[in-house]
Amino acid sequence: MAQSDSGIPAASRFTASLQARLDHLAARQQLRVRAVLQRTSAVDCHDGQRTLISFATNDYLGLSCEPRVCQAWAEVAGGQAGSGSSPLVAGRGEWQVRLEDRLAQLEGCAGVVLFASGYAANLGTLMALAGSRDAIFCDRENHASLVDGCRASAARFFVYDRQQPERLQRSLARRRQDFEQVFLVTDTVFSMDGSLADLPLLSELARTFDVVLVVDEAHATGVFGAGGRGVCELQGVQQDVAVCLGTLSKAIGCLGGFAAGSQQLSDWLWNAARSQFFSTALPPAVCAAAIASLEILLSDTQRRQRLRQRAGQLRRLLQEGGLRLAGYCGAPADATRLNPDDSPIVGVLLGTEQAAVEASKRLKETGFLVPAIRPPTVADGTSRLRLSVCSEHTEEQIAEVSAAVLRACR
């Protein structure tokens, strides 16, 4: 084993440096630790000591625990566990094809490509599309998977603030001629406060400056729009979106990601998206479960109605209690609302990491799983509690957690 002049082996010094970094995170209340939480229903879990009512998952419609979805998974899993190889080699089977076709119907597009996760879909798609003569404009509050995809591409990378659209417009006007293609990339629902992108504005900018609009509907599919197709449907801009990214792991309740658009987009990603063809294909049982989930998502509109009612109830009770919620711009007296009442993601701003961590601990002691969100996930000074509402939460549970949050934050 190689040693330095100090006589301490390199591996030992490396381990010590990692420990120092971990100690630094702990001192700043930013250290994440692994825990075991066994879900027992769509809204309940057990931590080994007590049963908790969970407001921590993105299973907005409770479909991950829906018996019909689980049965679809079990029927196919009985014959095959994994796909065995990359979809490009031999891993794409009948169930993958069926799921791609079903998602294409959902999105109203010609082609869909499946990925192993939503993160892989965002990373692989952006890397495959944006080249060295291109530019990407990325919302500063986009999910890390979008940011990482933008940075990993060969394109010039620019960050914009959606609360200052005039600056984005000026930047596009000044820089558009310098690049072959320009991509405008945004989440449709921002995951830390539940606010929505202004897609009509972005669509107008895309048309004005000949820009490719790329949206990620991860937290919107199944939640927003008359048919549950997302914010693009809600805001009437589906025809303006060139690339629609999504996940199967949130309201659909399964696993995987996808990119939807033209047949040419699908064919190009099949040939160029490294995170797609260098990953093993989704297991057939997962695809079968996702298909069953999509059928329920589109036919059972009552789940979506309950979700909206519960989210509105939670937000109203917290605001009436005097808490400051994320998703507003400007001073409290004339703040501009950025999220709708029925958004299922509710962020309670507490400021410091310590305040958020302690409030989360107090909530757990009273029977609620509500995560503390801290830097680097959010900006310094904006640590918060993040509550995710599920359609299967009862009105009583919403009232109880609201009261508990008010007590914990005091």
Long-range contacts (C-beta under 8 A, 24 or more apart in sequence): 28-353, 29-352, 29-353, 29-354, 29-356, 29-357, 29-374, 30-353, 30-374, 30-375, 30-376, 37-369, 39-64, 39-65, 41-65, 41-392, 42-66, 42-390, 42-392, 43-390, 43-392, 43-393, 43-397, 45-369, 47-364, 47-369, 50-367, 51-367, 52-364, 52-367, 52-368, 52-369, 53-367, 53-368, 53-369, 53-393, 53-397, 53-400, 53-401, 54-368, 54-369, 55-368, 55-369, 55-370, 55-387, 55-388, 55-389, 55-393, 55-401, 56-369, 56-370, 56-371, 56-386, 56-388, 57-388, 57-390, 58-219, 58-249, 58-250, 58-251, 58-388, 59-250, 59-251, 59-253, 59-390, 60-219, 60-222, 60-223, 60-250, 60-251, 60-307, 60-344, 60-388, 60-389, 60-390, 60-391, 61-222, 61-223, 61-251, 61-253, 61-296, 61-297, 61-303, 61-304, 61-307, 61-390, 61-391, 62-253, 62-303, 62-390, 62-391, 62-392, 63-251, 63-252, 63-253, 63-254, 63-293, 63-296, 63-297, 64-253, 64-254, 65-253, 66-253, 66-293, 66-296, 68-292, 68-296, 69-253, 69-254, 69-289, 69-292, 69-293, 69-296, 70-289, 71-292, 72-285, 72-288, 72-289, 72-291, 72-292, 73-285, 73-286, 73-288, 73-289, 73-292, 74-285, 75-288, 76-284, 76-285, 76-287, 76-288, 77-283, 77-284, 77-285, 80-283, 80-284, 80-285, 81-283, 81-285, 82-280, 82-283, 83-280, 83-281, 83-282, 83-283, 83-284, 84-280, 84-281, 85-280, 85-281, 86-277, 86-278, 86-279, 86-280, 86-281, 87-114, 87-276, 87-277, 87-281, 88-270, 88-276, 88-277, 89-277, 91-280, 91-281, 92-281, 93-281, 93-284, 94-284, 95-284, 95-285, 95-287, 95-288, 95-291, 96-281, 96-282, 96-284, 96-287, 98-287, 98-288, 98-291, 99-282, 99-287, 99-290, 99-291, 100-258, 102-291, 102-294, 103-246, 103-258, 103-260, 103-294, 104-260, 106-221, 106-229, 106-294, 106-298, 107-229, 107-238, 107-244, 107-246, 107-260, 108-229, 108-238, 109-244, 109-260, 109-261, 109-262, 110-261, 110-262, 110-263, 110-266, 111-260, 111-261, 111-262, 111-263, 111-264, 111-265, 111-266, 111-267, 112-258, 112-259, 112-260, 112-266, 113-258, 113-259, 113-266, 113-269, 113-270, 113-273, 113-276, 114-256, 114-257, 114-258, 114-276, 114-281, 114-282, 114-287, 115-256, 115-257, 115-258, 115-259, 115-273, 115-275, 115-276, 115-279, 116-256, 116-257, 116-275, 116-276, 116-279, 116-280, 116-281, 116-282, 117-247, 117-249, 117-255, 117-256, 117-257, 118-145, 118-216, 118-218, 118-245, 118-246, 118-247, 118-248, 118-249, 118-256, 118-257, 119-145, 119-148, 119-257, 120-257, 120-275, 120-276, 120-279, 121-145, 121-245, 121-246, 121-247, 121-257, 121-258, 121-259, 121-275, 121-276, 122-146, 122-148, 122-149, 122-216, 122-245, 122-257, 123-148, 123-149, 123-152, 123-275, 124-149, 124-269, 124-273, 124-274, 124-275, 124-276, 125-149, 125-214, 125-243, 125-245, 125-259, 125-269, 125-273, 126-150, 126-152, 126-153, 126-183, 126-185, 126-214, 127-152, 127-153, 127-273, 127-274, 127-275, 128-268, 128-269, 128-272, 128-273, 128-274, 129-153, 129-183, 129-212, 129-214, 129-243, 129-268, 130-154, 130-155, 130-181, 130-183, 131-155, 131-180, 131-181, 133-179, 133-180, 133-181, 134-179, 134-180, 134-181, 134-182, 134-183, 135-175, 135-178, 135-179, 135-181, 135-182, 135-183, 136-182, 136-183, 136-185, 137-168, 137-171, 137-172, 137-182, 137-183, 137-184, 137-185, 137-211, 138-185, 138-186, 139-185, 139-186, 139-187, 139-190, 139-197, 141-187, 141-190, 141-192, 142-185, 142-186, 142-187, 142-190, 142-216, 143-187, 143-191, 143-216, 143-218, 145-216, 146-185, 146-187, 146-216, 150-185, 155-179, 155-183, 162-186, 162-197, 162-198, 163-329, 163-338, 165-198, 165-201, 165-205, 168-205, 169-205, 172-205, 172-208, 172-209, 172-211, 173-209, 176-209, 176-210, 176-211, 181-212, 182-209, 182-210, 182-211, 182-212, 183-211, 183-212, 183-213, 183-214, 184-211, 184-212, 184-213, 184-214, 185-214, 185-215, 185-216, 186-213, 186-214, 186-215, 186-216, 187-215, 187-216, 187-218, 187-219, 188-215, 188-216, 188-217, 188-219, 188-220, 188-224, 188-230, 188-231, 188-232, 189-217, 189-218, 189-219, 189-220, 189-223, 189-224, 189-231, 189-343, 189-345, 190-219, 191-218, 191-219, 191-345, 192-326, 192-345, 192-347, 192-373, 192-377, 192-378, 192-384, 192-386, 193-325, 193-326, 193-327, 193-338, 193-339, 193-345, 193-347, 194-219, 194-326, 194-327, 194-339, 194-343, 194-344, 194-345, 194-346, 194-347, 195-326, 195-327, 195-338, 195-339, 195-343, 196-224, 196-231, 196-234, 196-235, 196-338, 196-339, 196-340, 196-343, 197-231, 199-231, 199-232, 199-235, 199-237, 199-240, 199-241, 200-235, 200-236, 200-237, 203-237, 203-240, 203-241, 206-240, 207-240, 212-242, 212-243, 213-240, 213-241, 213-242, 213-243, 214-241, 214-242, 214-243, 214-245, 215-241, 215-243, 215-244, 215-245, 216-245, 216-246, 217-244, 217-245, 217-246, 218-245, 218-246, 218-247, 218-250, 219-250, 219-345, 221-246, 221-247, 221-250, 221-251, 221-252, 222-250, 222-251, 222-252, 222-297, 222-304, 223-251, 223-304, 223-307, 223-344, 227-298, 228-297, 228-298, 228-301, 228-304, 248-286, 248-290, 248-293, 251-297, 252-290, 252-293, 252-294, 252-297, 253-289, 253-293, 254-286, 254-289, 254-290, 254-293, 255-282, 255-286, 255-290, 256-282, 256-286, 256-287, 256-290, 303-391, 304-391, 306-391, 306-392, 307-342, 307-344, 307-389, 307-390, 307-391, 308-342, 309-342, 310-344, 310-389, 310-390, 310-391, 310-393, 310-395, 310-398, 311-341, 311-342, 311-343, 311-344, 311-346, 311-389, 312-341, 312-342, 313-395, 313-398, 313-399, 314-346, 314-387, 314-389, 314-398, 314-401, 314-402, 315-341, 315-343, 315-346, 316-341, 317-398, 317-399, 317-402, 317-403, 318-346, 318-348, 318-402, 318-405, 318-406, 321-402, 321-405, 321-406, 322-406, 323-348, 323-349, 323-405, 323-406, 323-409, 324-348, 324-349, 325-349, 326-382, 326-384, 344-388, 344-389, 344-390, 345-386, 345-387, 345-388, 345-389, 346-386, 346-387, 346-388, 346-389, 347-373, 347-384, 347-385, 347-386, 347-387, 348-384, 348-385, 348-386, 348-387, 348-405, 348-409, 349-382, 349-383, 349-384, 350-383, 350-384, 350-385, 350-409, 351-381, 351-382, 351-383, 352-381, 352-383, 353-383, 355-383, 355-409, 356-383, 356-384, 356-385, 359-385, 359-405, 359-408, 359-409, 360-385, 360-408, 362-407, 362-408, 363-401, 363-404, 363-405, 363-408, 366-404, 366-407, 366-408, 367-404, 368-400, 368-401, 368-404, 368-405, 370-401, 370-405, 385-409
